[in-house]
Amino acid sequence: MSKQTISILDNTTARTTDLPVIEGTLGHPTVDIHALNSKLGYFTYDPGFASTASCKSAITYIDGEAGLLLHRGYPIDQLAEKSSFLEVAYLLMHSELPNQHELDTFVSEVKRYSIIHEKLRGFIDGFHYDAHPMAMMVGVVGSLSAFYHSELDMEDPEHRRISALRLLAKMPTIAAACHKHSIGEAFIYPREDLEYCENFLNMMFSRPSHQQFYIDQHHYLDPMAAKVLNLLFILHADHGQNASTSTVRLASSTGANPYACIAAGIAALWGPAHGGANEAVLSMLEDIGHPRRIPEFIKRAKDKNDSFKLMGFGHRVYKNFDPRATIIRQTCHTLLDNLACEDPLFDLAMELEEIALMDDYFIERKLYPNVDFYSGIIYKALRIPVNMFTVMFTLARTAGWVSHWLEFMSDPNRRISRPRQLYVGVGPRDYAPLDKR
Ligand code: CMC
């Protein structure tokens, strides 16, 4: 362990203390401040966690300056090119890539758990037809905790593993069921003869009432669709301590039911600054409507008195480029070429990207297109409805959430997360009776 320390001098009292510096495997050295309060009587203030590591984790490494993203040490571009989503999910959960036997077992377990309890479908039916699918996801995934609570022993690693598997397996079934509910069509059961992404597409688009199966016995699904979905799921599978993953960890720190913790993550993901950005990008492109209106929207994005932001631009961590965006941008081109679909929104997005990247405001602030600038266009080409875009992100990020949950729950030193605050309210005062106020 490194003996490096950082000295803090309190200029008011002239007291000093040395705080240890912890070295991770990669990345910035990190000052361990947990004894600062007992030594000098100070807390630290870091809104948005700009400089604060909330935990130790061995799952994902991001170097924002270099545009580097590693899962368990493997670069994202290699995983994106060579692996499947379930293989990446296994890697995130188990630390190592699976051998063939391990992968086969994992895949068949995921298939086995993909069915949902018939009573759970009753929860979905309870929603109004125009409920946003993300609202349904928060509620329905949270309600899984009512189905798997009493028998759950969180100190048993096997119970934890099965909870994680169930979440990964049931998420596509629940997501597709929410979509079917919102368009008033019949629920489609998961099929064990299909791969993860194929099965999801089948549950989304099959219409048994009309004897139309998206994937019939001749397997007529465009292989490109499942392949592209697989890629998007890999790119969204995990991203370190992002807002939703941190929410899952924070909720888990109380020992709460894992299904409820993942529901908390889904709620955090929904916001437009996070996973909701993919839906917001598409709405923004539709609002812009024509390339000639781009300057007007760029002007608004730069105006401090206007709350409008260029959706799909900027990232807390990536300050040169988002490696996921680089991969997805290429796929976007290939997909639209292959599907021979001319999408004016894609051309509009390319023009917006070009103009923004030449603008001093965006250059100075290092604002580049992020992964969600492109993902919506791809989902649209795959005929995924716009209100399902963030749900797609949810499916993929479940792999990361459950991996962080597993990592956190197996940590013998885990503690409840309990941030401090800087109180800025009124000081102590006496209660005044009603007639004296
Ligand atoms: N459009 C216009 N200005 C922006 C944008 C944007 N998209 N993003 C940041 N800025 C400005 C911001 O106003 C600030 O300006 P100033 O220094 O003059 O005050 C400066 O750039 C620094 O931004 P910040 O707000 O300190 O950045 P942050 O790290 O707090 O926020 C972000 C990161 C992703 C929330 C933000 O860039 C944003 O809201 N982007 C649009 C939403 C989006 O695309 N989100 C998806 C993120 S990628 C998927 C995911 O991981 O969830």
Residues whose N, C-alpha, C, O or C-beta is under 5 A from the ligand:
A	BS01	CMC	P272 A273 H274 G275 A277 A301 K309 L310 M311 G312 F313 G314 H315 R316 R365 N370 D372
